[in-house]
């Protein structure tokens, strides 16, 4: 419900006095929280570390990394790097270099790359100490997830540490492409490297940077390692005998040690170096024990072949697995404060509840229905001292209305900006509340600046601006019919359906294989390409009327277009996204966990300035807002 207090200005007075955060190390500081000091620290950290965060590519693959030495040493994720492979490394300043994959530990998910070009002015950041990280310590993620946005600048996300241990867990969001990117403390030191994510938004897991220190020497060899020597592979498949007397050979691999030194199918392998075997684990342990002994020159394998007991020597050359002794990077001496937990970060929106209770007066819920009667709900933004309400076009259908102070008001659809998925609605009464589009007074927010998404029924969301504004390409936000069409060559043409996808929009509307689409709305369809072009202009959720030829029948069928289904099984694609989530003239990207049904409402900075209208949840790390200048153009056109 809209509250009765009036927003006298889009710039509201908030608690700009010290509402307190301690970067000092006293106990009392932990209970204080100064959001202005935190904001300044975020901005200065981004400025200092961004030049060293890199995008890494190889044969279509994309991941991230961070340069930690002037010599070009790059930390990244173990699952992304292959030893000895060549990679292209892209810096935010536009430079591109070649790097080679060095050591990779897939078990700990850590890896190094080394820039091979001779460069004297590489930017780099410090390796921190992850053993000192504390829960509720603020942190920053910078990396290159790919897809939407400027590919030259890393995407910035803010969070807090959730847990520490063998892995670090934080609320700084990640998704594919972020792997290998750095997690920083707010003193500009790398404390972790992005590894993996879970279904919940706070399940973002980092490799602690001290893991890289632990394996620093091993990481400088061009090979895969797991933290110790590996047992040699004999090269046969077998099964453990039920009586525990050995392992029966089922097959022997060609060009293997077993083949070369006489192990045959149906042999019973029962001894390694005098150790009796009763399981596969016994075999592995015996082989590993043998290769750790520098005096061993051959591994003796005992086998039972029929009634005969044989000892088969397999020559083995001891390999010194010790890694080269490589010093960690050295940096200029600098004093750093001890990490401080900021308990308020766990409930940051509640800290700004007074401001949020004022800002949510500009937000209203809009109800409408599809042709089939399905109810749609989406947020809208009131424009103060006018009759205008602006919302997300693809989610405002037939008979829109809103409720203000328990009064239901019908809304008239005045105009739709389909390019930006905006709808301009007119209320029967003038809005005494809302935002003022004083575009001339509005300034673009700096990357890393806090913004707030108010919520009438909750505490709202606090997020940060992730990148400078950019044009969003249209990728998946097209109406989905769910058919495989071909051009119908007879009787005036059309698009004949050779396949109708199960539970696609066409099947749900009753279309069948063999149907011929001859018209959509008022547009004649003469070929399958005309069908595709028409659908490419429509958003998911839109209703269209199709003229269908089915045998000798002529049918008119209403179809509600769906959204393109995702073929990805990655956990990052299991979250709810907006059906129309890309293809906008300009967007402000921020890292709020914005639910698709909460789009359409306003976005503010923490001084109460109107920043934009939340238009879409694009991905796990991207929520989009349309800037006020585009909203003003929509109003001025009417």
C-alpha positions in Angstrom: 0.0 0.0 0.0 1.2 3.5 -0.8 2.0 5.5 2.4 0.5 9.0 2.9 3.8 10.8 3.4 4.9 12.8 0.4 8.2 12.7 -1.4 9.0 16.4 -1.5 12.0 15.8 -3.7 13.8 13.0 -5.4 16.8 13.9 -3.2 15.9 12.9 0.3 17.7 13.7 3.5 19.1 10.5 5.0 21.3 9.7 7.9 24.4 11.3 6.4 25.7 12.0 9.8 27.9 9.2 11.0 25.7 6.2 11.1 29.1 4.8 11.5 31.7 2.0 10.2 35.1 1.5 11.7 38.0 0.9 9.6 40.0 1.2 12.8 40.6 -1.8 15.0 38.9 -1.0 18.3 36.1 -3.2 19.7 33.8 -0.2 19.7 34.3 0.3 16.0 32.7 -3.0 15.3 29.4 -1.7 16.6 29.6 1.4 14.4 28.8 1.8 10.8 29.6 4.7 8.5 28.2 4.0 5.0 30.0 7.0 3.5 33.4 5.6 4.7 32.5 2.2 3.3 31.4 3.8 0.0 34.7 5.7 -0.3 36.7 2.6 0.5 34.9 0.7 -2.2 35.6 3.3 -4.8 39.3 3.6 -4.0 39.7 -0.2 -3.9 38.1 -0.6 -7.4 40.3 2.2 -8.8 43.5 0.6 -7.4 42.8 -3.1 -8.4 40.8 -3.0 -11.6 43.8 -2.5 -14.0 45.3 -5.9 -12.9 42.1 -8.0 -13.4 42.2 -9.8 -16.7 40.0 -11.7 -19.1 41.5 -14.9 -20.4 40.4 -16.7 -23.6 41.4 -19.8 -25.5 39.5 -21.5 -28.4 36.1 -20.0 -27.5 36.6 -20.5 -23.7 36.4 -17.5 -21.4 37.5 -17.1 -17.8 39.2 -14.6 -15.5 42.4 -14.0 -13.6 44.5 -11.4 -11.7 48.1 -10.3 -12.2 50.0 -10.5 -8.9 53.6 -9.6 -10.0 55.3 -7.3 -12.4 56.8 -10.3 -14.1 53.3 -11.3 -15.3 52.3 -14.1 -12.9 48.5 -14.7 -13.0 46.3 -16.5 -10.5 43.3 -18.3 -11.8 41.1 -21.4 -11.3 42.4 -24.9 -11.6 39.4 -26.2 -13.6 40.0 -23.5 -16.3 43.7 -23.9 -17.0 45.6 -26.6 -18.9 49.4 -26.8 -18.4 51.4 -25.8 -21.5 48.5 -24.3 -23.4 48.7 -20.8 -24.8 46.1 -18.2 -23.8 45.2 -14.7 -24.8 45.1 -12.3 -21.8 43.1 -9.0 -22.1 43.8 -6.1 -19.8 41.2 -3.4 -19.0 43.4 -0.8 -20.7 43.0 -2.6 -24.0 46.3 -4.4 -24.2 46.5 -8.0 -25.1 49.3 -10.5 -24.2 50.0 -14.2 -24.6 50.3 -16.4 -21.5 51.1 -20.1 -20.9 49.3 -22.3 -18.5 51.6 -23.4 -15.7 50.8 -25.7 -12.8 47.2 -26.8 -12.2 45.8 -28.5 -9.1 42.2 -29.6 -10.0 41.6 -30.9 -6.4 42.3 -27.5 -4.8 41.1 -25.7 -8.0 44.1 -23.4 -8.2 46.4 -22.6 -11.2 49.0 -20.2 -12.5 49.5 -18.7 -15.9 52.6 -16.8 -17.0 52.6 -13.9 -19.4 55.3 -14.7 -22.0 55.5 -11.2 -23.6 58.3 -8.9 -22.4 56.4 -6.1 -20.6 57.9 -3.6 -18.2 54.8 -1.8 -17.0 52.3 -4.5 -16.1 49.8 -3.6 -13.4 49.6 -6.0 -10.5 48.0 -6.4 -7.1 49.2 -7.8 -3.8 48.6 -11.4 -2.6 46.8 -11.1 0.8 46.6 -13.5 3.7 43.4 -15.5 3.7 44.1 -16.9 7.2 43.2 -13.5 8.6 39.8 -13.2 6.8 36.8 -13.0 9.2 33.1 -13.6 8.8 31.1 -10.5 7.8 34.3 -8.8 6.4 33.4 -6.8 3.3 34.8 -7.9 0.0 34.8 -7.1 -3.7 34.6 -9.3 -6.7 36.0 -8.2 -10.1 35.8 -10.5 -13.1 34.7 -11.0 -16.7 31.6 -13.2 -16.9 31.1 -12.4 -20.6 27.8 -11.9 -22.3 26.1 -8.5 -21.8 28.2 -5.5 -21.1 31.5 -3.9 -22.0 34.0 -6.7 -22.5 37.0 -4.4 -21.7 35.9 -3.6 -18.1 35.5 -6.2 -15.3 32.1 -6.4 -13.6 32.1 -5.4 -10.0 30.1 -7.0 -7.2 30.1 -6.3 -3.5 29.6 -8.8 -0.7 30.5 -10.0 2.7 32.4 -13.2 3.8 29.9 -15.8 4.9 32.3 -18.6 6.1 36.1 -19.3 6.2 38.1 -22.5 6.1 39.4 -24.7 3.3 37.2 -22.6 1.0 35.9 -19.0 1.4 32.2 -18.4 1.0 30.9 -14.9 0.2 27.8 -13.1 -1.0 29.7 -11.4 -3.9 27.8 -13.0 -6.8 29.5 -15.2 -9.5 28.4 -16.9 -12.7 30.2 -18.7 -15.6 33.2 -16.7 -16.9 33.9 -15.4 -13.4 36.0 -18.6 -12.7 39.5 -17.5 -11.8 38.6 -13.9 -11.0 39.8 -12.4 -7.7 38.0 -11.6 -4.5 39.6 -8.6 -2.8 39.5 -7.2 0.7 38.9 -3.5 0.9 42.6 -2.8 1.2 43.1 -4.0 -2.3 44.6 -7.4 -1.6 43.6 -10.7 -3.2 42.1 -13.0 -0.6 40.5 -15.6 -2.8 40.0 -16.8 -6.4 36.5 -17.6 -7.8 35.9 -21.3 -8.0 32.2 -22.4 -8.0 28.7 -21.5 -7.0 25.6 -23.1 -5.5 21.8 -22.6 -6.0 21.4 -20.0 -3.2 22.7 -16.5 -3.8 25.1 -16.6 -0.9 26.8 -19.8 -2.2 29.8 -18.3 -3.9 32.9 -20.3 -3.2 36.5 -19.0 -3.5 39.9 -20.8 -3.3 41.7 -19.1 -0.4 44.7 -17.3 -1.7 46.9 -19.1 0.9 46.2 -22.3 -1.1 48.2 -20.7 -3.9 51.0 -19.9 -1.4 51.0 -23.5 -0.2 51.5 -24.9 -3.7 53.5 -22.0 -5.0 56.5 -24.1 -6.1 54.3 -26.8 -7.7 52.3 -24.2 -9.6 55.4 -23.1 -11.4 55.8 -26.5 -13.2 53.8 -27.0 -16.4 51.8 -30.0 -15.2 48.7 -31.2 -13.3 49.3 -32.1 -9.7 47.2 -33.0 -6.7 49.5 -32.2 -3.8 51.7 -35.3 -3.9 53.2 -38.0 -6.1 50.8 -40.1 -8.2 50.9 -43.9 -8.4 51.9 -45.3 -11.8 49.1 -46.7 -13.9 49.7 -50.4 -14.8 47.1 -50.4 -17.4 44.6 -53.2 -16.8 40.9 -53.5 -15.7 40.1 -56.0 -13.0 37.7 -57.2 -10.3 38.4 -58.0 -6.7 37.9 -61.7 -5.9 35.2 -62.3 -3.3 37.6 -64.3 -1.1 40.1 -61.4 -1.0 42.9 -63.3 -2.6 43.7 -60.8 -5.3 42.4 -58.9 -8.3 41.4 -60.8 -11.5 42.5 -59.2 -14.7 39.5 -58.6 -17.1 41.4 -56.8 -19.8 44.9 -55.4 -20.5 45.3 -52.0 -22.3 47.6 -51.9 -25.4 50.9 -50.2 -24.9 50.6 -50.3 -21.2 53.1 -51.4 -18.5 51.0 -54.5 -17.9 51.0 -55.5 -21.5 54.7 -54.7 -22.0 55.8 -56.8 -18.9 53.6 -59.9 -19.2 50.4 -59.4 -17.3 47.6 -61.3 -19.1 43.8 -61.6 -19.1 42.5 -63.8 -16.3 45.8 -63.5 -14.2 45.2 -62.9 -10.5 47.3 -60.0 -9.3 47.9 -60.7 -5.6 51.2 -59.1 -4.6 53.0 -55.8 -5.2 56.5 -55.5 -3.7 55.7 -58.3 -1.2 52.4 -56.7 -0.1 49.4 -59.0 -0.4 46.4 -57.4 -2.2 42.8 -57.9 -1.3 41.3 -54.6 -2.8 41.9 -51.9 -5.3 43.0 -49.5 -2.5 45.7 -52.0 -1.5 47.0 -52.0 -5.1 47.1 -48.1 -5.2 48.7 -47.8 -1.8 51.4 -50.5 -2.6 52.2 -48.8 -5.9 52.4 -45.3 -4.3 54.6 -46.7 -1.5 57.0 -48.2 -4.1 57.4 -44.9 -6.1 58.2 -42.9 -3.0 61.3 -45.0 -2.4 64.4 -43.6 -4.3 66.1 -47.0 -3.9 63.4 -48.8 -6.1 64.5 -49.6 -9.6 61.7 -52.0 -10.4 58.2 -52.9 -9.1 57.7 -56.6 -8.6 54.2 -57.7 -9.4 53.1 -61.2 -8.2 50.4 -62.9 -10.2 48.7 -66.3 -10.1 48.2 -67.8 -13.5 46.3 -71.1 -13.3 48.3 -73.2 -10.8 51.5 -71.2 -11.4 52.7 -68.3 -9.2 54.8 -65.7 -11.1 56.8 -62.7 -10.1 56.9 -60.1 -12.9 59.4 -57.2 -12.5 58.4 -53.9 -14.0 61.4 -51.4 -14.3 60.7 -48.1 -12.6 62.9 -45.0 -12.5 62.4 -42.9 -9.4 61.4 -39.4 -10.2 62.2 -36.5 -7.9 58.8 -34.8 -7.5 60.1 -31.9 -5.6 59.1 -28.6 -7.2 61.5 -25.8 -8.1 62.0 -23.3 -5.2 60.3 -20.1 -6.4 60.0 -17.1 -4.2 56.6 -15.5 -3.7 56.2 -12.0 -5.2 57.6 -9.2 -3.1 55.9 -5.9 -2.7 56.8 -2.5 -1.3 56.4 -2.4 2.5 53.0 -1.1 3.5 51.0 -1.3 6.8 47.6 -2.8 6.7 44.8 -2.7 9.3 43.5 -6.0 10.7 40.3 -7.2 9.0 37.1 -6.0 10.8 33.8 -7.7 10.7 30.9 -5.4 10.0 27.9 -7.1 11.5 25.4 -4.7 9.9 26.3 -6.0 6.4 24.2 -9.1 7.1 21.1 -7.0 7.3 22.1 -3.9 5.3 18.6 -3.1 3.9 17.2 -3.0 7.4 19.8 -0.4 8.4 18.2 1.9 5.8 14.6 1.1 6.7 13.7 4.8 7.4 14.9 5.8 4.0 13.3 2.8 2.3 9.9 3.6 3.9 10.0 6.9 2.1 11.3 5.7 -1.2 8.8 2.9 -1.5 6.0 5.5 -1.8 7.1 5.9 -5.4 6.5 2.2 -6.1 3.1 0.6 -6.9 2.0 -2.9 -7.8 0.2 -3.2 -11.2 -2.3 -6.0 -12.0 -3.4 -7.1 -15.5 -4.6 -10.2 -17.3 -3.7 -12.1 -20.4 -6.3 -12.8 -23.1 -6.7 -16.3 -21.5 -7.4 -14.8 -18.1 -4.0 -15.4 -16.4 -3.2 -12.7 -13.9 0.1 -10.8 -14.1 1.6 -8.7 -11.4 4.5 -6.3 -11.8 5.8 -3.2 -10.1 5.4 0.3 -11.5 6.9 3.7 -10.8 4.8 6.8 -10.1 5.8 10.1 -11.7 5.0 12.8 -9.1 2.5 15.6 -9.8 1.3 13.8 -13.0 -1.1 11.1 -14.0 1.7 9.0 -15.3 2.9 5.5 -14.2 5.7 3.7 -16.0 6.3 0.0 -15.8 7.6 -3.1 -17.7 5.6 -3.4 -20.9 5.9 -7.2 -21.4 4.3 -7.7 -18.0 1.4 -5.3 -18.4 -1.3 -6.8 -20.5 -5.1 -6.3 -20.5 -7.1 -4.1 -18.1 -4.2 -2.8 -15.9 -5.0 -1.4 -12.5 -3.3 -0.4 -9.3 -4.3 0.1 -5.7 -3.4 3.3 -3.8 -4.5 3.7 -0.2 -6.9 0.8 -0.6 -8.5 2.5 -3.6 -8.4 0.5 -6.9 -7.6 2.7 -9.9 -7.8 1.7 -13.5 -4.9 2.5 -15.7 -5.0 3.4 -19.4 -2.2 2.2 -21.7 -1.1 5.4 -23.4 2.1 4.2 -25.2 4.5 1.3 -25.3 8.3 1.6 -26.0 8.9 -1.9 -27.2 12.6 -1.4 -27.7 13.1 -0.7 -24.0 10.1 -2.8 -22.8 8.5 0.3 -21.2 4.8 1.1 -20.9 3.3 4.5 -20.2 0.1 4.3 -18.2 -2.3 7.0 -17.2 -4.1 7.0 -13.9 -7.5 8.6 -13.3 -6.1 10.7 -10.5 -2.9 12.7 -10.2 0.0 11.3 -8.2 0.8 13.3 -5.1 3.7 10.8 -4.6 6.4 9.5 -6.8 9.6 10.6 -8.5 10.4 13.8 -10.4 12.3 13.3 -13.7 14.7 16.2 -13.2 17.1 14.8 -15.8 19.3 17.9 -16.0 20.1 17.5 -12.3 20.9 13.8 -12.5 24.4 12.5 -12.8 25.6 9.0 -13.8 26.5 7.0 -10.7 30.1 5.8 -10.4 30.8 2.1 -10.6 30.8 0.7 -7.0 28.1 3.2 -5.8 25.4 1.9 -3.5 21.8 1.9 -4.8 18.5 0.8 -3.3 15.5 -1.0 -4.7 12.5 -0.2 -2.4 9.8 -2.8 -1.8 6.3 -1.9 -0.5 6.1 -5.3 1.3 9.6 -5.7 2.5 12.9 -4.1 3.5 14.1 -3.6 -0.1 17.5 -4.4 -1.6 20.9 -2.7 -1.4 23.3 -3.3 -4.3 26.1 -1.5 -6.1 26.5 -0.3 -9.7 28.6 -3.0 -11.5 29.6 -1.2 -14.7 29.2 2.0 -16.6 25.9 2.2 -18.5 25.8 0.3 -21.8 23.5 -0.8 -24.6 22.1 -4.3 -24.0 22.1 -6.5 -27.1 18.9 -8.6 -27.8 19.9 -12.2 -27.3 17.2 -14.4 -25.8 14.4 -12.0 -25.2 12.3 -12.9 -28.2 8.8 -14.5 -28.3 9.1 -18.3 -28.4 6.5 -20.2 -30.5 8.1 -23.6 -30.2 7.9 -24.8 -33.8 10.2 -26.0 -36.6 8.7 -24.3 -39.7 9.2 -24.7 -43.5 7.9 -22.5 -46.3 4.6 -23.8 -47.6 4.9 -23.7 -51.4 1.2 -24.2 -52.3 -1.9 -22.1 -52.4 -0.5 -18.7 -51.6 2.3 -19.9 -49.3 2.7 -19.8 -45.5 4.8 -21.5 -42.9 4.0 -25.2 -42.4 4.9 -26.7 -39.0 7.1 -29.8 -39.4 7.6 -30.0 -35.7 5.7 -28.7 -32.7 7.8 -28.6 -29.5 6.3 -30.3 -26.5 4.8 -27.7 -24.0 5.8 -24.9 -26.3 3.5 -21.9 -26.9 2.2 -23.5 -30.1 1.3 -26.8 -28.6 -0.3 -25.2 -25.6 -2.5 -23.2 -27.9 -3.5 -26.3 -29.8 -1.4 -26.1 -33.0 -0.3 -29.4 -34.6 2.3 -30.8 -37.0 1.1 -30.0 -40.6 -0.7 -26.8 -39.7 0.1 -23.9 -42.0 0.4 -20.4 -40.5 -0.8 -17.8 -43.0 -1.2 -14.7 -40.9 -0.1 -13.5 -37.4 -2.2 -10.5 -36.1 -2.5 -8.3 -39.2 0.7 -9.5 -40.9 0.5 -12.1 -43.8 3.0 -14.9 -43.5 4.2 -16.2 -46.9 7.3 -18.2 -45.8 9.1 -19.6 -42.7 11.5 -16.6 -42.8 8.6 -14.1 -42.6 7.4 -16.1 -39.6 10.8 -15.9 -37.9 11.1 -12.1 -38.6 7.7 -11.4 -37.1 8.4 -13.4 -34.0 11.8 -11.8 -33.6 10.1 -8.4 -32.9 7.8 -9.7 -30.2 8.5 -10.2 -26.5 7.7 -13.3 -24.5 4.2 -13.2 -22.9 2.6 -11.3 -25.8 -0.7 -12.6 -27.3 -0.9 -13.0 -31.0 -3.8 -14.2 -33.2 -2.8 -16.8 -35.8 -4.7 -17.7 -38.9 -4.2 -21.4 -39.5 -4.9 -23.7 -42.4 -5.5 -27.3 -41.2 -6.5 -29.5 -44.1 -9.7 -27.9 -45.5 -10.4 -25.9 -42.3 -9.5 -22.3 -41.7 -8.9 -21.6 -37.9 -8.2 -18.5 -35.9 -6.2 -19.3 -32.7 -4.9 -17.1 -30.0 -1.4 -17.9 -28.9 0.5 -16.5 -25.9 4.2 -16.5 -26.8 6.6 -18.1 -24.3 10.2 -17.4 -23.5 13.1 -19.3 -25.1 14.0 -22.3 -22.9 17.5 -22.5 -21.6 19.6 -25.5 -22.7 22.1 -24.9 -20.0 22.3 -27.2 -17.0 24.6 -24.9 -15.1 23.3 -24.0 -11.7 23.6 -20.3 -12.6 20.8 -20.8 -15.1 18.4 -22.5 -12.6 17.4 -19.1 -11.1 14.4 -17.1 -12.2 15.1 -14.5 -14.8 12.9 -12.0 -16.6 11.3 -13.3 -19.8 12.3 -10.1 -21.6 15.7 -9.5 -20.2 17.9 -7.9 -22.9 17.7 -5.7 -26.0 17.5 -2.3 -24.3 18.8 1.1 -25.6 20.8 1.7 -22.4 20.9 0.0 -19.0 22.4 0.6 -15.6 23.7 -2.8 -14.3 23.7 -3.5 -10.6 24.1 -6.7 -8.5 20.8 -6.8 -6.6 19.1 -10.2 -6.2 16.1 -8.7 -8.0 13.1 -11.1 -8.5 11.5 -10.8 -12.0 8.1 -9.9 -10.6 9.7 -6.9 -8.7 10.8 -5.2 -11.9 9.1 -2.0 -13.0 9.8 -0.2 -9.8 12.3 2.6 -9.1 16.0 2.5 -8.2 17.5 5.2 -5.9 20.9 6.0 -4.6 21.4 6.3 -0.8 20.8 10.0 -0.9 17.3 9.4 -2.3 18.1 10.4 -5.8 16.1 8.6 -8.5 18.6 6.6 -10.6 16.4 4.6 -12.9 13.6 2.1 -13.4 14.4 -1.6 -12.7 13.5 -3.3 -16.0 14.9 -6.9 -15.9 16.8 -9.6 -14.1 19.2 -10.7 -16.8 21.4 -13.2 -15.0 22.7 -14.2 -11.6 25.0 -11.2 -11.4 23.0 -8.6 -13.6 19.9 -6.7 -12.7 19.1 -3.9 -15.2 17.6 -0.4 -14.8 16.6 2.0 -17.5 18.0 5.6 -16.9 15.7 8.5 -16.3 16.5 10.2 -19.7 14.8 7.3 -21.6 11.8 7.5 -19.3 11.5 11.2 -19.9 11.6 10.7 -23.7 8.7 8.3 -23.4 6.6 10.9 -21.5 7.6 13.7 -23.8 6.4 11.7 -26.8 2.9 12.1 -25.4 
